[in-house]
Amino acid sequence: MTENNTPLIQITDMTKVYQMGTVQVHALRGVSLTVQAGEYVAIMGTSGSGKSTLMNMIGLLDRPTSGSYKIRDAESSTLSKSQLADLRNREIGFVFQQFNLLARVNARRQVELPLFYAGISGRRRREMAEAALAKVGLAERVGHRPDELSGGQQQRVAIARALVNRPGLLLADEPTGALDTKTGAEVLDLFDELHGQGLTIIMVTHEPQVAERAQRVITLSDGKIVSDKLNGHRLISSSREEVVHEVL
């Protein structure tokens, strides 16, 4: 947990409106959400529900139209672009459906890239990258290029790259979408291990069996949270706007 039980993430009445020519698209409509350090949260919803927009907001990749977003009690709307970039690099690791690896670069150098941009020296970069690869089970693959790795191994390299700066939050956008069932399960097993070590994970997925791995499942529809479930109990029902304790 963060100090004094301050939430890692506190979102209050967040909206996001995109201007598409003369049409306004309301991607988020008054979303409020709290995530404590150490939680494992899945965000679900159909295409156009707002889940990817919400992920971009949480990842500090975009700014809301209105409302508040605090991460470790820092109000994002008060920060400059450079301050947002620093906070993002320090606090958040990203894993995407596509692995986004450089074709001719070995695993260690892939993982070193965030450290290079952070100004960390060569020897320290190498040590940290190798430690991150070992953490995801690739200690013996540090010198291999993407074309020498399986899809699951490539995703593990991407996860190591996301973790190398030791962020407090891992954001995963459809992390098993490009993997077969067996390999996807292995990646989710790794997420379970990382969560067990105290990492906060927020994962976007459209697959119920993937979302079942999380402690908590949040469902969006038309830019609003319509349910928030924890351990089989409904916590929030936006249609009734009250707390409901109900075994599903």
ABEGO torsion letter per residue (X at the ends): XBBGGBBABBBBGBBBBBBBEABBBBABBGBBBBBBBGBBBBBBEBBGAGAAAAAAAAAGABBBABEBBBBGGBBAAABBAAAAAAAAAAABBBBBABAGBBAABBAAAAAAAAAAAAGBBAAAAAAAAAAAAAAAGAAAAAABBAAABBAAAAAAAAAAAAAAAGBABBBBBGAAAABBAAAAAAAAAAAAAAAAAGBBBBBBBABAAAAAABABBBBBBGGBBABBBBGGBBABBAAAGBBBBBBX
